[in-house]
Amino acid sequence: MAHAVKELFPDTKFAIGPAIADGFYYDFDCDHAFTQEDLPRIEEKMKEIIKANKPFIRRELPKEEALKFFEESGENYKLELINEITDETVSIYEEGNFADLCRGPHLESAGKVKAFKLLSVAGAYWRGDEKNKMLQRIYGVSFPSKDELKKHLTFLEEVKMRDHRRLGRELDLFSMNDDIGAGLVLWHPRGAAIRRAIENFWLDEHYKSGYQILYTPHMAKLDLWKKTGHVDFYKENMYSPMEIEGLEYEIKPMNCPFHVSVFKSHLRSYRELPLRFAELGTVYRYERSGVLHGLLRVRGFTQDDAHIFCREDQIESEVLKVLEFTLFILKTFGFSDYDIYLSTRPDKYVGTEDGWNKATCALESALLQKGLKYDIDQGEGVFYGPKIDIKVRDSLGRQWQCSTIQVDFNIPERLDITYRGTDSKDYRPIMIHRALMGSLERFFGVLIEHYAGAFPLWLSPVQISVLTISERHVEYCKRILDSLINSGIRADTDEDNEKIGFKIRKSTILKTPYMCIIGDKEMESNTVNIRKRTGENIGEMSLEKLTAFLKDEISNRR
C-alpha cells in the first residue's frame, strides 16, 4: 500500500505502518487530503504492483548508512525511528523501486498477496501526541483468499450496524458535546433508564453478597495521591492539580485511597475481616483526544469498584467468591463466553517474593477450584500484585476487557493500614481490588453492540409502548398506561394522530420489546393486544395477565 501511495503521490512521507489485530494501517504525511474516494485508486495501483510480482529483498545496513539513505530521500519520520533503535544495524526491505524501514519478515514477493481491501481514512497524530503533526492514516485488511476476505467484510458490516455510537444516537441513549468537552458523557433519559436498571441490580446483588456501599468525594489533596504512588506511576493519566486556599487538590483517577480512609476511620479487628467496601465511583483520567472512542474510551467514567480487606489466609476464599460473583453478573447480562488470564509478577514490583507467590497461588487455586480454563500472562501483573482478568466475548465473538481481580501489597503499606490480631498485635491486611463490569460507560457501550440495541426486557429503556388506533381510544390507553407504570413497568404511549402502522414502525425502530395495541375490540372486551418488536403477535389478554407476564420476564432477567 505504501508503494502504491508513493507511486500516486510522490511527495508523500512515511511514518509507521504496522500490522494490527484486525488488519493493518500506514500513517502518511501528504499534502493531498485522502478521502474514501481515493481508496479504489490506491487499490488499483496495489493490484498493478502485485501483478508485477517483484520479490521482497531484505538488506541489513549499519545505522549510519540507514540514516544517510533516508535523509537523502527526505524521510524525517524514519530518521527519528532509526535514532531510537539500539541495535548497530537496521533492516530495510526493497520491492521493485520502493524501499522502506521494516523489521520483517515478509512474504517472498508481492504476488503472494491474494485478497485485500482498503477500509477507511482517519487522522492520527505522530506518536499519538496532539502536540505533533496530524498525519493521515489508511486502514486495510488482507487475507489469503477472496472467500475469507468476503466473510470478513460481511462481519465488518455487522460491526458497523452494531456501532454503539450510531445506535446511541438513533435510540437517543447518550451524547457527547464539544461545548462540555471530549470524552465526557451525557446520559439521556432513555440511556439513564438502562443505567438505573444496571445500578439497581448491582446494588441489590452487592448487599446480598456482604458488601457495604460507600460514597466518596471526587477529589482529594495531592499529597494523598503522592502517598499512594499514583503521582509516580499514573501521572500521565491524571489531570493538573488545582489550588484551593493554598493547597493543591487532585481530581480522583481512582477510588482506592478513599476506601482505605474509611477502613482507617477506626480500629479494625481480625473479627471484621474480610471487610468488603463497594462503590459506583466516578473517576477522571486524562486520555489523549486521538484515543477517545465513544463510550469505550472516555475521560470521565463510573467504576463498579470494590475493595476487600482481608488476611493472607483469606485471599483464596475471597477470590473464589469474587469469581463466582463475577461470572453470575456477566451471565445475567448475557455474557457466557469469556477468556481468563492470570497475570504474574512484573520486573518492577513492590512487596516480597513470598507474598507474591502466596497471592499468585491463591488466585490460581481459585481458578482451578472453579474448573475455569485460563492462560498465564507472564510478567503482566500490576506493580502491586498479581491479577485475574476476564475478557468477555460478545455476540460477534469480539473480546472486551471488563472484569479484573487484583491483589495489592502496595497501598496497605503506603497508607499504613492495620488490623488488631488475636494476640492484640497489629498486622497489615491484604487489599483485593475488583471490578465486575469495569466502567459503566464502557460496559454500556459493549452491551449496546452485543444486543445491537435490542436489549432484553429488564434492561430496555421502555419495556412496552401503548399504541392507540384512533383518538377515541386515548382514555382507555391512559388507564392501561397508568396501571403499567404503577406496577413498576417502564411504559410509554404514542397518541400522535398517525396511522397505527406508522406508530408500530416508530416503536420497532426504537427496539421497544413489546407493543400494546388499543382499538375498538380491546375497549369492548376490556383487554389488550400484544405484539413483539420482532413482529410476532402474542394476541389478546387481560391487563392483569399482561402485567404478570411482563413482571415475570423482568424479575427473571431473561
DRENVO-158149 format. One record per residue (C-alpha): x, y, z. Coordinates in Angstrom, 1 decimal. Example, Ala and Ser with C-alpha at 12.3 -4.5 7.8 and 13.67 -1.06 7.14 Angstrom:
BEGIN
- 12.3	-4.5	7.8
- 13.7	-1.1	7.1
***
This chain:
BEGIN
- 0.0	0.0	0.0
- 2.8	2.4	0.8
- 4.4	1.7	-2.5
- 1.1	2.4	-4.3
- 0.7	5.7	-2.4
- 4.3	6.7	-3.3
- 3.6	6.0	-7.0
- 0.4	8.1	-6.9
- 1.6	10.9	-4.6
- 5.4	11.1	-5.0
- 5.9	13.8	-2.3
- 4.4	11.6	0.5
- 6.5	11.0	3.6
- 6.1	7.8	5.5
- 5.6	7.4	9.3
- 4.7	3.9	10.6
- 2.8	1.1	9.1
- 2.2	-1.9	11.4
- 0.1	-5.0	11.3
- -2.6	-4.8	13.9
- -5.0	-7.3	15.4
- -7.7	-6.7	12.8
- -5.7	-5.7	9.7
- -3.0	-3.0	9.1
- -2.6	0.7	8.6
- 0.0	3.2	7.4
- 0.4	6.8	8.5
- 1.3	9.3	5.8
- 2.4	12.9	5.7
- 0.9	14.1	2.4
- -0.3	17.4	1.1
- -3.1	15.6	-0.6
- -6.1	15.1	1.7
- -7.1	11.4	1.4
- -10.8	10.6	1.1
- -12.7	7.4	0.7
- -12.8	8.2	-3.0
- -9.0	7.8	-3.2
- -9.0	4.2	-1.8
- -10.2	2.4	-5.0
- -7.5	4.3	-7.0
- -4.8	3.2	-4.5
- -6.2	-0.4	-4.6
- -5.9	-0.4	-8.4
- -2.2	0.6	-8.1
- -1.7	-2.1	-5.5
- -3.0	-4.7	-7.9
- -0.6	-3.5	-10.6
- 2.3	-3.9	-8.1
- 1.0	-7.4	-7.1
- 0.8	-8.4	-10.8
- 4.4	-7.4	-11.3
- 5.3	-9.8	-8.6
- 8.7	-8.3	-7.5
- 10.5	-10.0	-4.7
- 10.8	-8.5	-1.2
- 14.5	-8.2	-0.6
- 15.9	-7.7	2.9
- 19.0	-5.5	3.5
- 20.9	-5.1	6.7
- 22.5	-1.7	7.0
- 24.7	0.0	9.6
- 22.7	2.6	11.4
- 24.7	5.5	9.9
- 24.2	4.2	6.4
- 20.5	3.8	7.0
- 20.3	7.3	8.4
- 22.0	8.6	5.3
- 19.7	6.6	3.0
- 16.5	8.0	4.5
- 18.0	11.5	4.9
- 18.6	11.6	1.1
- 15.0	10.6	0.5
- 13.7	13.2	2.9
- 12.1	10.7	5.2
- 12.3	12.6	8.5
- 10.0	10.2	10.4
- 12.2	7.2	9.5
- 15.2	9.2	10.8
- 13.5	9.6	14.2
- 12.7	5.9	14.4
- 16.2	4.8	13.4
- 17.8	7.1	16.1
- 15.7	5.2	18.7
- 16.9	1.8	17.6
- 19.6	0.4	19.9
- 21.0	-2.2	17.5
- 24.0	-1.4	15.5
- 22.2	-2.4	12.2
- 18.7	-1.9	10.9
- 16.8	-3.8	8.2
- 15.4	-2.3	5.0
- 13.0	-4.1	2.7
- 13.0	-3.4	-1.0
- 10.3	-4.2	-3.5
- 10.8	-3.0	-7.1
- 11.8	0.6	-6.9
- 10.4	1.1	-3.4
- 12.3	0.7	-0.1
- 11.1	1.0	3.5
- 12.4	0.6	7.0
- 11.0	-2.6	8.4
- 11.8	-5.4	10.9
- 10.1	-8.0	8.8
- 9.8	-10.8	8.0
- 7.8	-10.6	4.7
- 6.3	-12.9	2.1
- 8.7	-13.9	-0.8
- 7.2	-11.5	-3.2
- 4.3	-9.1	-3.8
- 2.5	-11.7	-6.0
- 1.8	-13.7	-2.9
- -0.8	-11.2	-1.7
- -4.1	-12.7	-2.8
- -7.0	-10.6	-1.3
- -7.1	-7.2	0.3
- -9.4	-4.2	0.9
- -8.7	-0.7	2.0
- -11.3	0.3	4.5
- -11.1	3.8	5.8
- -9.1	7.0	6.2
- -8.5	8.7	9.6
- -6.4	11.3	11.2
- -3.6	10.3	13.6
- -1.0	12.5	15.4
- 2.6	11.4	15.0
- 3.4	9.2	18.0
- -0.2	9.7	19.3
- 0.8	13.1	20.7
- -1.5	16.0	19.8
- 1.5	18.4	20.1
- 2.9	16.7	17.0
- 1.7	17.0	13.4
- -1.5	15.4	12.3
- -0.9	12.6	9.8
- -3.3	10.7	7.6
- -3.9	7.0	8.3
- -5.3	4.5	5.8
- -6.6	1.2	7.3
- -6.9	-2.1	5.4
- -7.2	-5.8	5.7
- -5.6	-8.7	3.8
- -6.5	-12.4	3.6
- -5.1	-15.5	1.8
- -8.3	-16.0	-0.1
- -11.2	-13.9	-1.6
- -13.7	-16.0	0.4
- -12.0	-15.2	3.7
- -12.0	-11.5	2.7
- -15.7	-11.6	1.8
- -16.5	-13.2	5.1
- -14.6	-10.6	7.0
- -16.2	-7.7	5.1
- -19.6	-9.2	5.9
- -18.5	-9.3	9.6
- -17.4	-5.6	9.4
- -20.8	-4.6	8.0
- -22.4	-6.3	11.0
- -20.0	-4.5	13.3
- -20.9	-1.2	11.6
- -24.6	-1.9	12.1
- -24.0	-2.5	15.8
- -21.7	0.5	16.4
- -22.8	1.9	19.8
- -22.2	5.5	18.7
- -24.6	5.2	15.8
- -27.2	3.2	17.9
- -26.7	5.6	20.9
- -27.8	8.4	18.6
- -30.6	6.6	16.9
- -32.1	5.2	20.1
- -31.5	8.5	22.0
- -29.4	6.9	24.7
- -26.4	9.2	25.2
- -24.4	12.0	23.5
- -21.2	14.0	23.8
- -20.9	17.7	23.3
- -17.9	19.7	22.3
- -19.2	22.6	24.5
- -18.9	20.3	27.5
- -15.7	18.5	26.5
- -14.4	15.5	24.7
- -14.7	12.1	26.4
- -17.5	13.3	28.8
- -20.8	11.5	28.5
- -24.3	12.9	28.7
- -26.8	10.2	29.6
- -30.2	10.9	28.0
- -33.4	9.8	29.8
- -33.5	6.5	27.8
- -29.9	5.7	28.5
- -30.3	6.8	32.1
- -33.2	4.3	32.5
- -30.9	1.5	31.4
- -28.1	2.7	33.7
- -30.6	2.9	36.6
- -31.6	-0.8	35.9
- -28.0	-1.8	35.9
- -27.2	0.1	39.1
- -30.2	-1.2	41.0
- -29.3	-4.8	40.1
- -25.7	-4.1	41.0
- -26.6	-2.7	44.4
- -29.1	-5.4	45.3
- -26.6	-8.2	44.5
- -23.8	-6.5	46.4
- -25.9	-6.2	49.5
- -26.8	-9.9	49.2
- -23.1	-10.7	48.9
- -22.0	-9.0	52.1
- -20.7	-5.7	50.6
- -21.1	-2.3	52.3
- -21.8	0.6	49.9
- -19.7	3.8	50.1
- -19.9	7.2	48.5
- -16.7	9.2	48.3
- -15.6	12.7	47.1
- -14.5	13.5	43.5
- -11.1	15.0	44.6
- -8.6	14.9	47.4
- -5.4	16.7	48.4
- -2.5	16.0	46.0
- -0.5	14.7	49.0
- -2.8	11.7	49.2
- -2.0	10.7	45.6
- 1.7	11.1	46.3
- 1.4	8.7	49.3
- -0.4	6.0	47.2
- 2.1	6.2	44.4
- -0.4	7.4	41.8
- 1.7	10.5	41.1
- 4.7	8.3	40.5
- 3.0	5.6	38.4
- -0.1	7.3	36.8
- 0.9	10.9	36.5
- 0.4	10.9	32.7
- -3.2	9.8	33.2
- -4.0	12.4	35.9
- -5.2	16.0	35.4
- -3.3	19.0	36.5
- -3.8	19.8	40.2
- -5.9	22.7	41.3
- -5.2	25.1	44.1
- -7.7	25.7	46.9
- -6.8	28.0	49.7
- -3.1	27.5	49.1
- -3.4	23.7	49.0
- -3.1	21.5	45.9
- -6.0	19.2	45.1
- -6.3	16.4	42.5
- -9.5	15.2	40.8
- -9.6	11.4	41.5
- -8.3	8.9	39.0
- -9.2	6.0	41.3
- -11.4	5.2	44.3
- -8.9	3.1	46.3
- -7.4	5.6	48.8
- -10.9	6.8	49.8
- -11.9	3.2	50.7
- -8.7	2.9	52.7
- -9.6	6.1	54.5
- -12.9	4.6	55.6
- -11.0	1.5	56.7
- -8.7	3.7	58.8
- -11.5	5.7	60.3
- -11.4	3.5	63.4
- -9.5	0.5	64.9
- -10.2	-2.7	63.0
- -10.3	-6.2	64.5
- -9.5	-9.5	62.8
- -13.1	-10.4	63.6
- -14.3	-7.8	61.0
- -12.2	-9.3	58.2
- -12.9	-9.8	55.4
- -14.3	-6.3	55.1
- -15.9	-5.6	51.7
- -16.4	-2.0	50.5
- -18.1	-1.2	47.2
- -18.9	2.0	45.3
- -20.2	3.1	41.9
- -17.4	5.8	41.9
- -16.9	8.3	39.1
- -13.2	8.9	38.3
- -11.4	11.1	35.8
- -8.4	10.1	33.7
- -6.6	12.0	31.1
- -6.9	10.3	27.7
- -5.4	11.9	24.5
- -8.1	13.0	22.1
- -6.8	10.6	19.5
- -7.7	7.5	21.5
- -11.1	8.7	22.7
- -13.8	6.4	21.2
- -17.5	6.8	22.1
- -18.3	5.1	25.4
- -15.4	2.7	25.1
- -12.6	5.3	25.9
- -13.7	8.3	27.8
- -12.2	10.8	30.3
- -14.9	10.6	33.0
- -16.4	7.2	33.9
- -18.0	5.4	36.8
- -16.3	2.2	38.0
- -18.2	-0.6	39.7
- -15.4	-0.6	42.2
- -14.9	-2.7	45.3
- -12.0	-3.3	47.8
- -11.8	-6.3	50.1
- -9.6	-6.0	53.1
- -8.5	-9.5	54.3
- -5.8	-11.6	55.9
- -3.3	-13.5	53.8
- -5.0	-16.8	54.6
- -8.4	-15.4	53.3
- -7.1	-14.4	49.8
- -8.1	-17.6	48.2
- -11.6	-17.9	49.6
- -12.3	-14.2	48.8
- -11.1	-14.6	45.3
- -13.3	-17.6	44.8
- -16.3	-15.6	46.0
- -15.4	-12.8	43.6
- -15.0	-15.2	40.7
- -18.4	-16.7	41.4
- -20.0	-13.2	41.8
- -18.3	-12.0	38.5
- -19.5	-14.9	36.4
- -23.0	-14.6	37.8
- -23.1	-10.9	36.9
- -21.7	-11.4	33.4
- -24.1	-14.3	32.7
- -27.1	-12.2	33.8
- -26.1	-9.5	31.3
- -25.9	-12.2	28.6
- -22.1	-13.0	28.5
- -21.4	-16.7	28.9
- -18.3	-16.8	26.6
- -15.1	-15.4	28.0
- -11.3	-15.7	28.2
- -9.4	-15.7	31.5
- -5.9	-14.5	32.1
- -3.7	-14.9	35.2
- -1.0	-12.1	35.2
- 2.1	-12.8	37.2
- 4.9	-10.6	38.8
- 6.4	-8.0	36.5
- 10.1	-7.0	36.6
- 9.4	-3.9	38.7
- 7.2	-4.7	41.7
- 6.6	-3.9	45.4
- 6.2	-6.4	48.2
- 8.1	-9.6	48.9
- 8.6	-12.6	46.6
- 6.9	-14.8	49.3
- 3.9	-12.5	49.4
- 3.7	-12.6	45.6
- 3.9	-16.3	45.5
- 1.1	-16.7	48.1
- -1.1	-14.3	46.2
- -0.5	-15.9	42.8
- -1.1	-19.4	44.2
- -4.3	-18.2	45.8
- -5.6	-16.8	42.5
- -4.6	-19.9	40.6
- -6.1	-22.2	43.2
- -9.4	-20.3	43.0
- -9.4	-20.7	39.2
- -8.7	-24.4	39.5
- -11.4	-24.9	42.1
- -13.9	-23.3	39.7
- -12.7	-25.5	36.9
- -12.0	-22.4	34.7
- -9.6	-22.5	31.8
- -7.0	-19.7	31.8
- -3.8	-18.5	30.2
- -0.8	-17.3	32.1
- 0.1	-13.7	31.1
- 3.7	-13.8	32.2
- 5.0	-10.7	33.9
- 1.8	-8.7	33.2
- 0.7	-8.2	36.8
- 0.4	-4.7	38.2
- 3.3	-3.4	40.2
- 1.4	-4.0	43.5
- 0.3	-7.6	42.9
- -0.9	-10.4	40.6
- -4.3	-10.3	38.9
- -7.0	-12.2	37.1
- -8.5	-10.5	34.0
- -11.8	-11.8	32.4
- -12.4	-10.7	28.9
- -16.0	-11.4	27.6
- -16.8	-12.3	24.0
- -19.9	-10.6	22.6
- -22.4	-12.0	20.1
- -19.9	-11.4	17.3
- -17.1	-13.1	19.1
- -15.2	-9.9	19.8
- -13.2	-9.8	23.0
- -13.8	-7.0	25.6
- -11.9	-6.4	28.8
- -14.4	-5.9	31.7
- -13.7	-7.8	34.9
- -10.5	-7.7	36.9
- -9.4	-9.1	40.3
- -6.1	-7.6	41.7
- -4.2	-8.4	44.9
- -2.5	-5.3	46.4
- 0.5	-5.2	48.7
- 1.3	-1.6	48.0
- -1.5	0.7	49.3
- -1.9	-1.0	52.7
- 1.9	-0.4	53.2
- 2.0	3.1	51.8
- -1.1	4.3	53.7
- -0.2	2.3	56.8
- -3.4	0.4	57.5
- -3.5	-2.4	60.1
- -5.9	-4.6	62.0
- -5.7	-6.0	65.5
- -5.0	-9.7	65.6
- -5.9	-12.4	68.1
- -2.7	-11.7	70.0
- -3.6	-7.9	70.3
- -0.8	-7.1	67.8
- -1.2	-5.0	64.7
- -1.0	-6.7	61.3
- -1.1	-5.5	57.7
- -4.2	-6.6	55.7
- -4.1	-7.6	52.1
- -6.2	-5.5	49.8
- -8.1	-7.0	46.8
- -9.3	-4.6	44.1
- -12.1	-5.9	41.9
- -14.4	-4.5	39.2
- -17.1	-6.8	37.7
- -18.2	-4.6	34.8
- -15.2	-2.3	34.7
- -16.7	1.1	33.9
- -20.5	1.6	33.4
- -19.8	3.7	30.3
- -17.6	1.1	28.6
- -19.9	-1.8	29.7
- -22.9	0.0	28.4
- -21.2	0.5	25.0
- -20.4	-3.2	24.9
- -24.0	-4.1	25.9
- -25.3	-1.9	23.0
- -23.2	-3.6	20.5
- -23.8	-7.1	22.0
- -27.5	-6.7	21.7
- -27.4	-4.4	18.6
- -29.6	-2.1	20.7
- -32.4	-4.7	21.2
- -32.0	-5.0	24.9
- -33.7	-7.8	27.0
- -36.9	-6.6	28.7
- -35.3	-5.9	32.1
- -32.8	-3.5	30.6
- -34.9	-1.9	27.9
- -35.5	1.9	28.5
- -39.1	1.5	27.5
- -40.4	-2.0	28.1
- -43.8	-1.6	26.4
- -45.5	1.0	24.3
- -49.2	1.5	24.5
- -50.4	2.5	21.0
- -53.9	3.7	20.0
- -55.6	3.1	16.7
- -57.6	6.3	16.9
- -58.3	9.3	19.1
- -61.3	7.7	20.7
- -59.1	5.1	22.4
- -56.9	7.6	24.2
- -58.7	7.5	27.6
- -58.6	3.7	27.7
- -55.0	3.9	26.7
- -54.2	6.2	29.6
- -55.8	3.8	32.1
- -53.6	1.0	30.7
- -50.5	3.2	30.8
- -51.1	4.4	34.4
- -51.6	0.8	35.6
- -48.4	-0.5	34.0
- -46.4	2.4	35.4
- -47.8	2.0	38.8
- -46.8	-1.7	38.6
- -43.1	-0.7	38.1
- -43.1	-1.3	34.4
- -41.4	1.3	32.1
- -44.1	2.1	29.7
- -44.9	5.0	27.3
- -47.6	5.8	24.7
- -47.9	7.4	21.3
- -51.0	9.5	21.0
- -50.0	11.2	17.7
- -52.6	11.4	15.0
- -50.9	8.9	12.8
- -51.9	5.5	11.4
- -51.2	2.5	13.7
- -48.8	1.1	11.2
- -46.6	4.2	11.5
- -46.7	4.1	15.3
- -45.7	0.4	15.3
- -42.8	1.2	12.9
- -41.6	4.0	15.2
- -41.7	1.7	18.3
- -40.0	-1.1	16.3
- -37.2	1.3	15.3
- -36.7	2.2	18.9
- -36.5	-1.5	19.6
- -39.2	-1.5	22.3
- -39.7	-5.2	23.3
- -43.5	-5.1	23.4
- -46.3	-3.1	21.9
- -49.8	-2.9	23.3
- -52.3	-2.2	20.6
- -55.6	-0.5	21.6
- -58.6	-0.4	19.3
- -62.4	-0.8	19.5
- -62.3	-4.6	20.1
- -59.9	-4.2	23.0
- -62.0	-1.5	24.6
- -65.2	-3.5	24.3
- -63.6	-6.7	25.8
- -61.5	-4.8	28.3
- -58.3	-6.4	27.0
- -55.1	-5.5	25.3
- -53.5	-6.9	22.1
- -49.8	-7.6	22.4
- -47.2	-7.6	19.7
- -43.4	-8.2	19.9
- -40.8	-6.0	18.3
- -39.9	-9.0	16.1
- -43.4	-8.7	14.5
- -44.8	-11.7	16.3
- -48.4	-11.2	17.5
- -49.0	-12.7	21.0
- -52.7	-11.9	20.9
- -55.3	-10.6	23.3
- -55.0	-10.8	27.1
- -56.3	-9.0	30.2
- -54.3	-6.2	31.7
- -53.8	-8.3	34.8
- -52.3	-11.2	32.7
- -50.1	-8.8	30.8
- -48.8	-7.2	33.9
- -47.9	-10.6	35.4
- -46.4	-11.7	32.1
- -44.1	-8.7	32.0
- -43.1	-8.7	35.6
- -42.2	-12.4	35.4
- -39.9	-11.8	32.5
- -38.4	-8.7	34.1
- -37.8	-10.4	37.5
- -36.1	-13.4	35.9
- -34.0	-11.2	33.7
- -34.5	-13.5	30.7
***
